[in-house]
């Protein structure tokens, strides 16, 4: 029997959905993938404050995807600036040869932003929107979403 269901999101006025992807291009990129996998297991074992749900998917054999639902942008930012996430990002920057990473963030209020690092071809927003370097006023996700600093 088929059924249809919807959800009541009225209590989640500041909801943030973030899609993340990690793509291995060479054997060297596999080391970075293992580091990301370790981090994902840590998130599953002990969800950070504000993380409502975390789901994994596979875009291709060499392209892992993650979708996360956060209570608000502040919760997501706190997580990204704290251990262990900050350490994972530093490690990725050191070992990123052979791997690409991207994220796209969608806010319930309609704001969106994205970042693509070392991806071999345009994807997502970068397939149609003009590129911007993530510097100056576009350095942070908050700024790219047009929000004032917290």
NORJOGI-V93078 format. One record per residue. N is the residue number from 1. RES is the residue in one letter. OMEGA is omega in whole degrees, -180 to 180 (none if undefined). BURIAL is 1 if it has 24 or more other ideal C-beta (glycine too) atoms within 12 Angstrom, else 0. D_CENTER is the distance of its C-alpha to the mean C-alpha in whole Angstrom. Layout:
n/res/omega/burial/d_center
N/RES/OMEGA/BURIAL/D_CENTER
N/RES/OMEGA/BURIAL/D_CENTER
This chain:
n/res/omega/burial/d_center
1/X/178/0/35
2/X/176/0/32
3/X/176/0/31
4/X/-179/0/29
5/X/173/0/27
6/X/-180/0/25
7/X/177/0/23
8/X/-179/0/24
9/X/-174/0/21
10/X/179/0/24
11/X/-176/0/23
12/X/-174/0/19
13/X/-178/0/20
14/X/-176/1/17
15/X/175/1/14
16/X/173/1/11
17/X/178/1/9
18/X/174/1/5
19/X/179/1/5
20/X/177/1/4
21/X/179/1/7
22/X/-176/1/9
23/X/177/1/13
24/X/180/1/16
25/X/-179/0/19
26/X/178/0/22
27/X/178/0/23
28/X/-180/0/22
29/X/-180/1/18
30/X/179/0/19
31/X/178/0/19
32/X/180/1/16
33/X/179/1/15
34/X/177/0/17
35/X/178/1/15
36/X/179/1/12
37/X/178/0/14
38/X/179/0/16
39/X/179/1/13
40/X/177/1/12
41/X/179/0/15
42/X/178/0/16
43/X/-180/1/13
44/X/-178/0/15
45/X/-177/0/18
46/X/-177/0/18
47/X/178/0/15
48/X/177/1/14
49/X/177/0/16
50/X/177/1/15
51/X/-177/1/12
52/X/-180/1/14
53/X/-178/0/13
54/X/-179/1/11
55/X/178/0/12
56/X/176/0/12
57/X/180/0/13
58/X/177/0/14
59/X/178/0/15
60/X/-179/0/17
61/X/-180/0/19
62/X/-174/0/17
63/X/-179/1/14
64/X/178/1/12
65/X/179/1/9
66/X/173/1/7
67/X/179/1/7
68/X/177/1/8
69/X/-178/1/10
70/X/180/1/11
71/X/-178/1/15
72/X/-179/1/14
73/X/-180/1/12
74/X/178/0/14
75/X/179/1/13
76/X/179/1/10
77/X/178/1/11
78/X/180/0/14
79/X/-176/1/12
80/X/-178/1/10
81/X/-177/0/13
82/X/172/0/15
83/X/5/0/16
84/X/-175/0/15
85/X/-178/1/11
86/X/177/0/13
87/X/178/0/15
88/X/-178/1/13
89/X/176/1/11
90/X/179/0/15
91/X/179/0/16
92/X/-180/1/14
93/X/179/0/15
94/X/-173/0/19
95/X/-171/1/18
96/X/179/1/16
97/X/-180/0/19
98/X/180/0/19
99/X/176/1/15
100/X/-179/1/12
101/X/175/1/9
102/X/168/1/7
103/X/172/1/4
104/X/-177/1/6
105/X/-178/1/7
106/X/180/1/10
107/X/-180/1/13
108/X/180/0/16
109/X/177/0/18
110/X/179/0/17
111/X/179/0/15
112/X/175/1/12
113/X/-179/1/10
114/X/174/1/9
115/X/180/1/9
116/X/-179/1/10
117/X/175/1/12
118/X/177/1/15
119/X/-174/1/14
120/X/-179/0/18
121/X/177/0/18
122/X/177/0/16
123/X/178/1/14
124/X/-180/1/13
125/X/-176/0/14
126/X/176/0/15
127/X/-178/0/18
128/X/-177/0/19
129/X/180/0/18
130/X/-179/0/20
131/X/174/0/18
132/X/174/0/18
133/X/-179/0/18
134/X/179/0/15
135/X/177/0/18
136/X/-176/0/21
137/X/180/0/20
138/X/-176/0/16
139/X/-175/0/15
140/X/176/1/13
141/X/180/1/10
142/X/-180/1/13
143/X/180/0/16
144/X/178/1/14
145/X/178/1/14
146/X/-179/0/18
147/X/178/1/18
148/X/179/0/20
149/X/-179/0/20
150/X/none/0/20
